[in-house]
Amino acid sequence: MKFLSTRGGEKVTGARAIVKGLSDNGGLYVPERFPQVSREELEALLEMSYAERAAKIIGKYLDEFDASELLAACEGAYSRFERNDPAPLVKIDDGVFMLELWHGPTCAFKDMALTLLPYLLRKSSDICGVKEEILILVATSGDTGKAALEGFKDADGVKICVFYPSEGVSKMQKLQMSTQDGNNVNVVAVKGNFDDCQTAVKEIFASETYAEELKKKNVILSSANSINFGRLVPQIAYYFSAYADLVSSEQIEMGEEIDFAVPTGNFGNVLAAYYAKRMGLPVRRLHCASNENKIIADFLSTGVYDMNREFYKTTSPSMDILLSSNLERLVFEVSGRNAKLTAQRMSQLKEKGRYEITPEELALIQATFDGGFADEETSVEAMYGVFEDVGYTMDTHTGCAMKVVLDWFEKHKKDETKTVIVSTANPYKFPQDVLYAVTGNDVKDSFKGIKRLRAATAMAVPKCLVELRDKPVRFSKTADRKKLFDEVLEFIGK
Ligand SMILES: *Cc1c(COP(=O)(O)O)cnc(C)c1O
């Protein structure tokens, strides 16, 4: 299987796409076609463990990887989760399920891909005969940073530098990153919001001057953000796994179409669901949930992507994003894979902060996708309502998706399609906000929030969060976004 750039001009192997992260002209790598999963193959998944399912799905794209080695890597990655099943489904109501993707080492769904990415990257660089040291640059809205640090810490031949917006992450997220251990890691706060941070990091990737400078030091760059296909591909697997679980627990018939609702920021998670559908998974609709930064909800209803709007800081910081990178992959698909047009639109976006798709393209998108949003008040209402009714506690991001699903049910009263809500973070990652949602209590301190939330919900507290309290802070630097490359040079120190 080869990979193309959404902006044209390249055709590379999967290994090369993973090593590079982003194509030379700034485009994103997409598979040249969607591999198909037959009914027999779907049925075979029912009997498999999560790691086996993941290896099957991933292997369809990365066909140059050795299948038994890939399986061993998946087994290793998913054994780092706190349960046997890294992606359990929890029924919260008739026809409504939570797909909990936060039982990994850093308590967010990013672990589903970032526990495996170090293997994918090492193997890819072997296949490509890369001799240089790999430097991974990450721009994070909170959860990717920690999951990537944990995944890559002390890995051979790799260094990782994470940039996060100084005012854009929760206290717990910040503490998780600033206390990170490992001898190959660096964490820097960047003045500004996530978009500023992501744009500054993308500029480093795009600069030939920087690449030359790094080459002299025997270093090449790679990305652990969801622009990297190696991040995206493990995410496709959990959609198949959820479906297999619904069939084997007799909640649905084999072949029955279901809906997924996904809390959406950089559009990586929900794009993986779309890829699963294109591979043949019986999916009817994808509900994309935004918070007050509802640029995607607006795009899905109008076909206009317009960043010229106010940016809000919310209690779901991992979705405080206006420049949603992975949407480029969807826009590329519905344009009939027109790379030239996609490149034009992306340069319009860069210059004017806006682009528009045609009514025909919009209709193609709307055949599968719809978008909604929750503001601070309505997400709290949704979280509180579910907690009161069925005793289920969810985090603030999942709360936005819950609200969007409730709106859908309100509008489509007779809809009997089963809905899976993708639950993206452990509620204890946002303890004060979740505590406020379920009890109305406000506390100032995160650890007090954890204690009170535990008293209110009786949910087990993950050890990795409690431990943070006594861990020394190693990284406390804040940098100007124009000076990130200086930080990179200082870190690699050659
Ligand atoms: C990253 C993240 C999201 C957004 O996912 P995308 O793939 O960027 O759309 C939602 N919720 C949580 C908790 C996250 O960490």
Ligand as a Chemical Component Dictionary entry (heavy atoms), coordinates in Angstrom:
data_LIG
# 
_chem_comp.id                   LIG 
_chem_comp.type                 NON-POLYMER 
_chem_comp.pdbx_formal_charge   0 
_chem_comp.three_letter_code    LIG 
# 
loop_
_chem_comp_atom.comp_id 
_chem_comp_atom.atom_id 
_chem_comp_atom.alt_atom_id 
_chem_comp_atom.type_symbol 
_chem_comp_atom.charge 
_chem_comp_atom.model_Cartn_x 
_chem_comp_atom.model_Cartn_y 
_chem_comp_atom.model_Cartn_z 
_chem_comp_atom.pdbx_ordinal 
LIG C1 C1 C 0 -7.466  14.973 21.837 1  
LIG C2 C2 C 0 -8.757  14.914 22.555 2  
LIG C3 C3 C 0 -9.972  15.162 21.898 3  
LIG C4 C4 C 0 -10.028 15.567 20.445 4  
LIG O1 O1 O 0 -9.637  14.528 19.590 5  
LIG P1 P1 P 0 -9.244  14.842 18.064 6  
LIG O2 O2 O 0 -8.721  13.577 17.533 7  
LIG O3 O3 O 0 -8.183  15.916 18.153 8  
LIG O4 O4 O 0 -10.453 15.324 17.381 9  
LIG C5 C5 C 0 -11.143 15.014 22.616 10 
LIG N1 N1 N 0 -11.133 14.693 23.916 11 
LIG C6 C6 C 0 -9.987  14.458 24.585 12 
LIG C7 C7 C 0 -10.038 14.128 26.031 13 
LIG C8 C8 C 0 -8.761  14.548 23.933 14 
LIG O5 O5 O 0 -7.622  14.317 24.594 15 
# 
loop_
_chem_comp_bond.comp_id 
_chem_comp_bond.atom_id_1 
_chem_comp_bond.atom_id_2 
_chem_comp_bond.value_order 
_chem_comp_bond.pdbx_ordinal 
LIG C1 C2 SING 1  
LIG C2 C3 SING 2  
LIG C2 C8 DOUB 3  
LIG C3 C4 SING 4  
LIG C3 C5 DOUB 5  
LIG C4 O1 SING 6  
LIG O1 P1 SING 7  
LIG P1 O2 DOUB 8  
LIG P1 O3 SING 9  
LIG P1 O4 SING 10 
LIG C5 N1 SING 11 
LIG N1 C6 DOUB 12 
LIG C6 C7 SING 13 
LIG C6 C8 SING 14 
LIG C8 O5 SING 15 
# 
